[in-house]
Structure formats: C-alpha cells, structure tokens
Amino acid sequence: MRTTVDIPDPVYRRLKTAAAQRGCSVKELVLRGVKAELEGGKPVRKAQAVCLPIIDSKRPGWLRLTNRQINESYFPDVNVWLALAYRGHLHHPTASAWFERLEAEEAIYCRSLN
C-alpha cells in the first residue's frame, strides 16, 4: 500500500541521516518505527551475529603476512570492532553493513598479547 506523509524538512534531514548511519533506506527506517509503535513501543531489531575472521599464528604475537595480504586487507580501528561486536552501539548498523560487504579474511584484527 502506498501513502503520502508530510514530514517537516528538519525532521526528514534527521531521518535520512539516521537511515544512512544504520545502513538502511528511509523507507525501512520508517517501517521499523511504525512496526515498533504498533507493537507497543518495543524496538524491532534483527538479531545478527558478527563473525570476525581469525588468522592463526604458530607463534602468537608474530604473524607473517605477505605484502599482497597486507595490501588487500583492512585493519579497522578498534572502535569499528566495538561497533561490530556491540549491537547497542550507535554505529553498529553501519559497521555491520560494511563488514557484510567484505570478502572472507579481508579485514584483520590485530591484538597485543602484552
């Protein structure tokens, strides 16, 4: 069903920004809000598990990567990993959408064992 809704410009700008941050369309965000309201204000969320790639090392803390592996990989900031791991994070939808577009082992998490 199609309908027309008049949304004030400042509200629509905020709506577009929120949709972009969540990695969805304005239509999807509006539908989520309508569904949440009809279900008594409970937020509607898709359960997503984030599967982080692991590259094993024979000597933890020492991993030899070829130049090609390094050049073809992303080394995201720890804040990106936090946004991926915590569904309540402001940037979780955006980080998840980015991560889902990656090929296997294209992003690498490097941690210190010290």
C-alpha beads as a LAMMPS data file, in Angstrom:
LAMMPS data file: protein, C-alpha beads

114 atoms
113 bonds

1 atom types
1 bond types

-500.0 500.0 xlo xhi
-500.0 500.0 ylo yhi
-500.0 500.0 zlo zhi

Masses

1 110.0

Atoms # bond

1 1 1 0.000 0.000 0.000
2 1 1 1.275 3.450 -0.838
3 1 1 0.601 6.543 1.198
4 1 1 1.845 10.111 1.398
5 1 1 3.142 11.611 4.622
6 1 1 4.235 15.226 5.051
7 1 1 7.442 15.351 7.101
8 1 1 8.949 18.726 8.040
9 1 1 12.327 19.350 6.360
10 1 1 14.416 19.339 9.577
11 1 1 12.840 16.047 10.672
12 1 1 13.362 14.492 7.231
13 1 1 17.038 15.502 7.237
14 1 1 17.447 13.774 10.617
15 1 1 15.562 10.748 9.267
16 1 1 17.878 10.490 6.227
17 1 1 20.947 10.824 8.440
18 1 1 19.705 8.137 10.850
19 1 1 18.913 5.774 7.966
20 1 1 22.392 6.270 6.484
21 1 1 24.033 5.635 9.862
22 1 1 22.031 2.417 10.231
23 1 1 22.822 1.307 6.689
24 1 1 19.200 1.183 5.553
25 1 1 16.779 3.209 3.447
26 1 1 14.441 5.891 4.779
27 1 1 11.533 3.598 3.906
28 1 1 12.994 0.745 6.002
29 1 1 13.583 3.048 8.965
30 1 1 10.041 4.466 8.777
31 1 1 8.586 0.926 8.600
32 1 1 10.644 -0.130 11.641
33 1 1 9.298 2.859 13.554
34 1 1 5.690 2.160 12.556
35 1 1 6.036 -1.530 13.500
36 1 1 7.636 -0.631 16.825
37 1 1 4.815 1.784 17.601
38 1 1 2.163 -0.787 16.693
39 1 1 3.867 -3.395 18.874
40 1 1 3.662 -1.160 21.914
41 1 1 6.883 0.768 21.510
42 1 1 9.156 -2.294 21.523
43 1 1 12.044 -1.688 19.135
44 1 1 12.143 -4.008 16.144
45 1 1 15.656 -5.395 15.613
46 1 1 17.081 -8.144 13.516
47 1 1 19.324 -10.452 15.506
48 1 1 22.724 -10.503 13.843
49 1 1 25.824 -12.303 14.894
50 1 1 29.114 -10.838 13.782
51 1 1 31.683 -13.424 12.766
52 1 1 35.163 -11.951 12.996
53 1 1 37.893 -13.554 10.880
54 1 1 40.835 -15.116 12.677
55 1 1 44.227 -15.771 11.150
56 1 1 46.051 -18.266 13.334
57 1 1 49.717 -17.884 14.056
58 1 1 52.119 -20.627 15.090
59 1 1 53.692 -18.068 17.402
60 1 1 51.033 -15.797 18.921
61 1 1 52.067 -12.207 18.532
62 1 1 54.077 -12.986 15.400
63 1 1 52.269 -13.338 12.125
64 1 1 53.929 -13.198 8.737
65 1 1 51.702 -11.648 6.104
66 1 1 52.734 -11.216 2.502
67 1 1 52.689 -7.738 1.001
68 1 1 49.710 -8.838 -1.070
69 1 1 47.780 -9.924 2.054
70 1 1 48.528 -6.602 3.716
71 1 1 47.609 -4.546 0.639
72 1 1 44.350 -6.440 0.155
73 1 1 43.271 -6.270 3.797
74 1 1 41.637 -3.733 6.059
75 1 1 42.991 -3.110 9.550
76 1 1 39.997 -1.344 11.119
77 1 1 40.353 0.784 14.197
78 1 1 39.326 -0.834 17.486
79 1 1 36.229 1.391 17.510
80 1 1 34.971 -0.332 14.353
81 1 1 35.369 -3.718 16.046
82 1 1 33.491 -2.421 19.102
83 1 1 30.651 -1.203 16.900
84 1 1 30.537 -4.625 15.212
85 1 1 30.528 -6.563 18.474
86 1 1 28.027 -4.456 20.461
87 1 1 24.540 -4.310 18.929
88 1 1 23.622 -1.315 21.082
89 1 1 26.487 0.777 19.673
90 1 1 25.398 3.865 17.729
91 1 1 27.375 2.761 14.667
92 1 1 26.589 -0.989 14.817
93 1 1 24.244 -0.944 11.800
94 1 1 26.744 0.962 9.655
95 1 1 29.713 -1.177 10.730
96 1 1 27.717 -4.389 10.188
97 1 1 26.630 -3.307 6.707
98 1 1 30.259 -2.523 5.806
99 1 1 31.529 -5.802 7.260
100 1 1 28.935 -7.887 5.421
101 1 1 30.182 -6.493 2.094
102 1 1 33.741 -7.727 2.726
103 1 1 35.204 -10.929 1.367
104 1 1 36.430 -13.611 3.802
105 1 1 39.598 -12.583 5.672
106 1 1 39.597 -9.135 4.062
107 1 1 39.564 -7.420 7.480
108 1 1 42.131 -8.280 10.135
109 1 1 42.035 -7.635 13.873
110 1 1 45.423 -7.255 15.460
111 1 1 45.653 -7.529 19.224
112 1 1 48.554 -7.214 21.589
113 1 1 49.259 -10.063 23.969
114 1 1 51.200 -7.846 26.356

Bonds

1 1 1 2
2 1 2 3
3 1 3 4
4 1 4 5
5 1 5 6
6 1 6 7
7 1 7 8
8 1 8 9
9 1 9 10
10 1 10 11
11 1 11 12
12 1 12 13
13 1 13 14
14 1 14 15
15 1 15 16
16 1 16 17
17 1 17 18
18 1 18 19
19 1 19 20
20 1 20 21
21 1 21 22
22 1 22 23
23 1 23 24
24 1 24 25
25 1 25 26
26 1 26 27
27 1 27 28
28 1 28 29
29 1 29 30
30 1 30 31
31 1 31 32
32 1 32 33
33 1 33 34
34 1 34 35
35 1 35 36
36 1 36 37
37 1 37 38
38 1 38 39
39 1 39 40
40 1 40 41
41 1 41 42
42 1 42 43
43 1 43 44
44 1 44 45
45 1 45 46
46 1 46 47
47 1 47 48
48 1 48 49
49 1 49 50
50 1 50 51
51 1 51 52
52 1 52 53
53 1 53 54
54 1 54 55
55 1 55 56
56 1 56 57
57 1 57 58
58 1 58 59
59 1 59 60
60 1 60 61
61 1 61 62
62 1 62 63
63 1 63 64
64 1 64 65
65 1 65 66
66 1 66 67
67 1 67 68
68 1 68 69
69 1 69 70
70 1 70 71
71 1 71 72
72 1 72 73
73 1 73 74
74 1 74 75
75 1 75 76
76 1 76 77
77 1 77 78
78 1 78 79
79 1 79 80
80 1 80 81
81 1 81 82
82 1 82 83
83 1 83 84
84 1 84 85
85 1 85 86
86 1 86 87
87 1 87 88
88 1 88 89
89 1 89 90
90 1 90 91
91 1 91 92
92 1 92 93
93 1 93 94
94 1 94 95
95 1 95 96
96 1 96 97
97 1 97 98
98 1 98 99
99 1 99 100
100 1 100 101
101 1 101 102
102 1 102 103
103 1 103 104
104 1 104 105
105 1 105 106
106 1 106 107
107 1 107 108
108 1 108 109
109 1 109 110
110 1 110 111
111 1 111 112
112 1 112 113
113 1 113 114
